[in-house]
Amino acid sequence: MPSFSTSALQFDAAQLKHINDKLSRLEPQEILNWATITFSGLYQETAFGPSGNVITDMLAAQSHSVPVIFVDTLHHFDETLELSQRSQQKYNFLLHVFKPEGCETREDFTAKHGDQLWKRDDVVYDYSVKVEPARRAYEQLNAQAVISGRRRSQKGDRAALQIVEVDKASGLVKINPLANWSFQQVWTYLRANEVPYNALLDQGYKSVGDYHSTRPVKEGEDERAGRWAGTEKTECGLHKDYFAMRSAFLARKKLQQQAEAVAAAPTAVEA
């Protein structure tokens, strides 16, 4: 039976199932309390979506001091960046911001990768703006576990989500305390507890990502239907296998370099 490990814990697949069975009977606040007791290198990873904001408020209500990782893709809506500041001011958490490698601004990213990389090659884009910065964050901060706002009701790849998952390659533990919640439960909590939320939610958005690939959700559509609309894509790669994403990224970059070399090569001149 495969074994997964972090520097704090070691447990096999059977034990992981046992943990999930136990936690599935608990409220999100109880799951968060378990996480803070269990892991020393614990972080909340959020892009300040509705679920992440609920978790931040729950942690603060329990007086848990959990630092936050925010992957700034440099393509967020202004409303998202404003919310990140407003949330940090209200809850006073330690905020760690990670950006695409070698870039501080959107202009830096365009200068390095060209215009509209997300249209030309979404694999290279996802790896550059999400996967690599997140991996760098885990390594630099020595993260043992991260708290995520993912929920089964978001469907897609998340439909079979477990409360506790383990990255088999790195041993990083991902904890999803709201896995059993619906969007309505999230929204009710936000309003009842006066939790800061993205102003775009009042304009029909339910899941907010990068500005170029997010639209409001129409009546009757799934919660994340506004993300990557018109494609079969449901995840940016942040919660997929890192090594598979890196391998795909390197393969795409190699093809790109070969194409650029061919384009730059001098053409034969007839004698």
N, C-alpha and C positions, 0 to 999 in steps of 0.2 A: 504494500500500500504506500502511495507517495507521501512524503513528509514535507511540510512547509514550516518555515521558521523565520523568526525575527530575533534580534538580539535580546528581546525580553521573553519571548515565548517560543515553545516548540509544540506543535500538535499535528496529528495526522488527519486524514480526511474524515475518519469516523468521529474524531473529537470535534472537528469543525462542524459536522452535521449536528452533533449533540449541542454545541454552543448555539447554533442557529435555531434549533428546536426550542431551547430555553428562552432565548431572546425574543422569539416570535410571539411569546405570550406577554411580553412587557410593553409598557407605554414608551414612546420615544424618549421621554425624560429619564426613564430608568435605564434605557440602553445607553444614553449619553453618560449617565453616572457610572455605569459599568466600564465604559471606555476610558473615562478619566482615571479610574482606579487601576485599570489593567495596564495601560500603556504610559510610559514616561515620555516617549518621543511622539506625542499626539498633536496633530494639527487639524484644523478645519480647512478644507479646500473648497473655495466657492468663487463663483462669478457674480455673486449677489443676486441670484434669482430668488423667486418666492420661497422655495424650500430651504435654500441656504440661509435666508434671512430668518426664517422660523427657528432653525437650529441655533443660529447666533443668539437669538433672544432666549431660547431655552437654556443655553449654557450660561448666559449672564444671570438669569433668574435663579440658577443654582449656585451662583458665585464661582463657577469654574472658569479659570483663566486659560483659554486655549488659543494659541496664536493662529493666525489666518494666513493661508497661501492664496494669493490672487494672481492668476496668469493673465497678464495684460497683453492681449493679442495685437494691440495697437490699432484694432479695428472695431472696438466696442462703440456702442452709442454713447453720446455725451451724457445721456441720462444714467447710464450704468456707471460711468466714472464719477459722476456727481453723487450717486448713491453710495459708492464705496467710501467716499470721504464722509458722508453724513452718517453712515453706519459706524465707521471707526470712531467718530467723535462721540456718538451716543454710547457705545459699548466699551470704548477704550481698550480694544484688543491690540495685540502686537501684530502689525500688518507687514507681511513679506510679499513684495511685488516682484514678479519675474516676467521679463519681456523676451521676445525673440532674440537669439544670440547676435550680438554686435549692433543692436538697434535700440535707440531710445525714443524715436518718434516714428510716425507713420511715413514721413518723408524718407527717413533712414531706410525703412523697410522697402519702399518702392525703389530707392536708389540701388539697393542690394539685389532685389529679386525681380524688378520690373513691374509694370502696371498690371493690376488685376491677376495676380498669381492664382487666386482662388478659382478663376475661370480657366486658366491655362493648364493648371495641374493641381487639383485639390489635394492629392496625396502629399506633394511637397509642401503645399500651404499648411495643411493640418499638422504635419510634423514640425514645421518651422515655428508656427505660432502657438501650438498647444503642447504637443508631445515632448519635444526637446526641452522647452522651458520648465515643464512640470517635472521631468526626470531630473533636471539640474537642481530644482528646488528640493526634491526628496534627498538627493545626495548631499547637497551643501548643508541642509538643515538636519541631516541624520534622522529623517522621519522614520518611525516604526509603523505608524498608522495614520490614516487620514480619514476624516469624517466627510461624507459626501451627502448631497441632497437628492440623490437619485431615488426614484420611486417606480414601483411596478406599473402604476396607473399611467405612466408616461409611454408605455407600450414599446414597440420596436424591440431593440436588443435588451431593454430593461424589464421586459415582461416577466422574465424568470429570475429577477434579481433576488439575491439573498441578503440578509441583514449584515452578515460578515462574509467577506470574500478575501482571498489571499492571492496576490500575484505570484504565480509559481516560480517565476524567474528570479524576482528580487526579494520575495518574502514580505513585501509591503502589504499591510492589512488595510482593507477599505471597509469602512463601517457606514451603513446606510440606515440610520435610525428611523427615517420616514418611509421605508420601503413599502409598508402596508397602507400608507395614507393616500387619499384621493386629492385632486386639486382643490375640491371644495373644502376639505378639511384644512388644507394649507391656507386658503383664502380666508376662512372663518377665523383661524388663529391670528393671522396678520391683522385683521380688522379689530378683533376683540382685544388684542394686546397692544394696539397702536404701534406695530412694528414698521419701521421704514421699509418702503418697497419702491420698485422702479416705477416712475411716472408713466412709462409706456403701458403698464398693465391697464391703466384707465383708458387706453386708446385701442384696446382689443388684443394686445399681445398677452400671451400666457407664458411662453418660453422665449427668453431674450438671449441671442448670441451676437455674432458680428452683424454690423449694420447691413452688409451686402447680401446676407443670406438669411435674413429674418423678416417675416411679415406678420401682420395681425392675423389671428385665427378667426375663421368664419364660423358662423353658427352651425353646430352639428359636427364640426371637425374635431379630431383628436387634439389634445393639448399641445403637442409638438409638431402639428401639421404646418406651422409657420416656419419651421426650420428646414432649410434646404428644399423648399417647395418645388415640386416638379421632378424630383430625383428620388431614388430608392435609399438614399443615405439617411441614417438615423443617429449616427454618432460621429464626432469629429476626430476620434482616434484616441482621445485622452483616456478612455476607459477600455481600450482594446489592448491586445498583446503588444508590449513595447517593442520587442525584438522583431515581430512581424512588420510593425509599422516602420521601424528603422531599416529593415531589409528592403521594403518597398520604396522607401525614400531614397536609399542609396542606388537602387536599380534605376529609378527615374532620373536621378542626377547624372548617372553614367550615360544614359541615353541622351540626355540634354547636352552633356559635354561633347559627346561624339558628333551630334548634329551641328553644334557650334564649330567644331573643328573642321567638319566637311564644308560648312558655309564659308569659313575663313580661308580655306585652302585655295591657292591660285589655280585658275582654270588653264587647261592646256591651250596653247596658241598654235594654230596650224602653220606649218612651214610655208 
